[in-house]
């Protein structure tokens, strides 16, 4: 059995999903009017954090990435990905406009 808290293996690569994730990244960058460098930075401004969380949500929900894999894309750990994905789900449940925005992005 794998202990996912101490597992240091590289994330699995899913066929074709990397290209689709990149398409979503481009859509989010355009929608939030940020650069890819800003998205991948350690900046914690709302637009950067929310953008990252949306992409992690898509990676998990649309492509089946693990929390560890989704977090690793941004140099974050699984707990950060878990928190971000839960946050996006919660906002989507309570904010119809945000929910629609996410559906259009993804």
SULCOR-V157092 format. One record per backbone hydrogen bond with DSSP energy under -0.5 kcal/mol. CO is the residue of the C=O (numbers start at 1). NH is the residue of the N-H. If there is no record, write none. Layout:
BEGIN
[[CO/NH] [CO/NH]]
END
This chain:
BEGIN
[[2/4] [3/6] [3/7] [12/14] [14/17] [14/18] [16/20] [17/21] [18/22] [19/23] [20/24] [21/25] [22/26] [23/27] [24/28] [25/29] [26/30] [27/31] [28/32] [29/33] [29/34] [30/33] [35/39] [36/40] [37/41] [38/41] [45/48] [45/49] [46/50] [47/51] [48/52] [49/53] [50/54] [51/55] [52/56] [53/57] [54/58] [55/59] [56/60] [57/61] [58/62] [58/63] [59/63] [59/65] [60/64] [66/70] [67/71] [68/72] [69/73] [71/74] [71/76] [72/75] [77/81] [78/82] [79/83] [80/84] [81/85] [82/86] [83/87] [84/88] [85/89] [86/90] [87/91] [88/92] [89/93] [90/94] [91/95] [94/96] [95/99] [96/100] [97/101] [98/102] [99/103] [100/104] [101/105] [102/106]]
END
